[in-house]
Each structure stands twice: as C-alpha cells, then as structure tokens.
Amino acid sequence: MSKEVSELRNKSVADLEKELITIREDQFNLRMKHRTGQLNETNKLAVAKKKIARIKTLITEKKLEDSK
C-alpha cells in the first residue's frame, strides 16, 4: 500500500486529477456490474472508494503546499 501512495505522491495535481477521473469511471462500472449481478468480487468497490479518497487527500495536500 505504501508503494502505491509514494507513487501517487510523485505525480502532479493534473496527473492526480486524471487518475481520479479514471478511478471514478471504474467505480461506476463496478457499481453497474454489482447491480446487475455480474460482479463476483465485491471488495473491488471498497478498494476503488479508498483509492478515490487517497487521491483526493493528496490533491488537497499538494494544493495547500502550493498556496504557502
């Protein structure tokens, strides 16, 4: 997990926002699969939600660093 976070920390805000859009699209697709009964691994929903939170936190941190 820490390797993933360190890789995300090295990205710029623009790259993080692109990553966020991609993860949100994946999350939407997972929710649709879950609703239609096609999703066998429901833990992927929680993983996507946590990754979105992580990315949003890093974006906020970087924006606060830039404003100082």
C-alpha atoms as a printed R data frame, in Angstrom:
   type eleno elety resid chain resno       x       y       z
1  ATOM     1    CA   MET     A     1   0.000   0.000   0.000
2  ATOM     2    CA   SER     A     2   2.766   2.475   0.842
3  ATOM     3    CA   LYS     A     3   4.409   1.880  -2.538
4  ATOM     4    CA   GLU     A     4   1.206   2.958  -4.235
5  ATOM     5    CA   VAL     A     5   0.945   6.079  -2.094
6  ATOM     6    CA   SER     A     6   4.562   7.038  -2.739
7  ATOM     7    CA   GLU     A     7   3.983   6.666  -6.486
8  ATOM     8    CA   LEU     A     8   0.919   8.896  -6.225
9  ATOM     9    CA   ARG     A     9   2.833  11.493  -4.203
10 ATOM    10    CA   ASN     A    10   5.330  11.858  -7.061
11 ATOM    11    CA   LYS     A    11   2.591  12.832  -9.527
12 ATOM    12    CA   SER     A    12   1.458  16.376 -10.222
13 ATOM    13    CA   VAL     A    13  -2.000  17.676  -9.378
14 ATOM    14    CA   ALA     A    14  -3.063  17.425 -13.027
15 ATOM    15    CA   ASP     A    15  -1.949  13.798 -13.199
16 ATOM    16    CA   LEU     A    16  -3.759  13.029  -9.951
17 ATOM    17    CA   GLU     A    17  -6.948  14.579 -11.304
18 ATOM    18    CA   LYS     A    18  -6.699  12.430 -14.440
19 ATOM    19    CA   GLU     A    19  -6.165   9.370 -12.254
20 ATOM    20    CA   LEU     A    20  -9.191  10.363 -10.175
21 ATOM    21    CA   ILE     A    21 -11.404  10.541 -13.261
22 ATOM    22    CA   THR     A    22 -10.218   7.100 -14.352
23 ATOM    23    CA   ILE     A    23 -10.871   5.558 -10.943
24 ATOM    24    CA   ARG     A    24 -14.335   7.134 -10.773
25 ATOM    25    CA   GLU     A    25 -15.205   5.665 -14.174
26 ATOM    26    CA   ASP     A    26 -14.020   2.270 -12.951
27 ATOM    27    CA   GLN     A    27 -16.081   2.668  -9.789
28 ATOM    28    CA   PHE     A    28 -19.172   3.461 -11.850
29 ATOM    29    CA   ASN     A    29 -18.646   0.367 -13.986
30 ATOM    30    CA   LEU     A    30 -18.169  -1.755 -10.868
31 ATOM    31    CA   ARG     A    31 -21.408  -0.427  -9.379
32 ATOM    32    CA   MET     A    32 -23.305  -1.243 -12.585
33 ATOM    33    CA   LYS     A    33 -21.871  -4.758 -12.611
34 ATOM    34    CA   HIS     A    34 -22.798  -5.163  -8.945
35 ATOM    35    CA   ARG     A    35 -26.390  -4.051  -9.588
36 ATOM    36    CA   THR     A    36 -26.777  -6.472 -12.490
37 ATOM    37    CA   GLY     A    37 -25.237  -9.342 -10.542
38 ATOM    38    CA   GLN     A    38 -22.149  -9.667 -12.724
39 ATOM    39    CA   LEU     A    39 -19.615  -8.640 -10.074
40 ATOM    40    CA   ASN     A    40 -18.211 -11.562  -8.122
41 ATOM    41    CA   GLU     A    41 -15.509  -9.677  -6.207
42 ATOM    42    CA   THR     A    42 -17.471  -7.040  -4.319
43 ATOM    43    CA   ASN     A    43 -14.357  -5.946  -2.407
44 ATOM    44    CA   LYS     A    44 -13.296  -4.066  -5.535
45 ATOM    45    CA   LEU     A    45 -15.972  -1.472  -4.719
46 ATOM    46    CA   ALA     A    46 -14.348  -0.698  -1.371
47 ATOM    47    CA   VAL     A    47 -10.862  -0.658  -2.895
48 ATOM    48    CA   ALA     A    48 -11.955   1.884  -5.516
49 ATOM    49    CA   LYS     A    49 -13.623   4.041  -2.853
50 ATOM    50    CA   LYS     A    50 -10.483   4.077  -0.712
51 ATOM    51    CA   LYS     A    51  -8.275   4.878  -3.691
52 ATOM    52    CA   ILE     A    52 -10.511   7.830  -4.570
53 ATOM    53    CA   ALA     A    53 -10.219   9.110  -1.003
54 ATOM    54    CA   ARG     A    54  -6.433   8.715  -1.086
55 ATOM    55    CA   ILE     A    55  -6.114  10.644  -4.340
56 ATOM    56    CA   LYS     A    56  -8.422  13.428  -3.150
57 ATOM    57    CA   THR     A    57  -6.373  13.755   0.035
58 ATOM    58    CA   LEU     A    58  -3.127  14.027  -1.931
59 ATOM    59    CA   ILE     A    59  -4.645  16.642  -4.257
60 ATOM    60    CA   THR     A    60  -5.687  18.725  -1.242
61 ATOM    61    CA   GLU     A    61  -2.237  18.365   0.342
62 ATOM    62    CA   LYS     A    62  -0.489  19.472  -2.834
63 ATOM    63    CA   LYS     A    63  -2.805  22.450  -3.287
64 ATOM    64    CA   LEU     A    64  -2.182  23.545   0.306
65 ATOM    65    CA   GLU     A    65   1.592  23.229  -0.185
66 ATOM    66    CA   ASP     A    66   1.398  25.363  -3.326
67 ATOM    67    CA   SER     A    67  -0.584  28.086  -1.591
68 ATOM    68    CA   LYS     A    68   2.040  28.526   1.160
